[in-house]
Amino acid sequence: MDDTHAFFYEPDEDEMLSTEVVTAIAEAHDEDVIEQKWIISDDINTDALDGLFDKGNLKTTLQFEADTTTVTITADEKGHPIIRIESHR
């Protein structure tokens, strides 16, 4: 049986992408952002992540593993990131 659950999250344009990834993973796991034990900087260079989509790059796709999830970030038609979380819990 497959325990993977997909969750989509559209980031707020006023927040840094790294902050939105942390929020998306917490929501996908039904956890409070402040109380979750995973720390993004243990797995990801947050400055690099925040810079990837800041130019509205329409062809950027990024995928990585973090906190028992697969995170995929793609750009929509306007270049805004959309976060897809596949939880493996």
Number of C-alpha atoms within 10 A of each C-alpha: 3 6 8 14 13 13 16 17 18 15 19 13 11 7 10 16 24 20 15 20 25 19 19 23 29 19 16 20 21 10 14 12 16 10 8 15 11 16 11 15 10 9 12 14 11 16 12 10 15 15 12 15 21 14 9 15 17 15 11 14 14 14 13 11 14 19 19 15 20 18 23 18 23 20 18 15 11 9 16 20 27 20 23 22 27 21 20 14 12
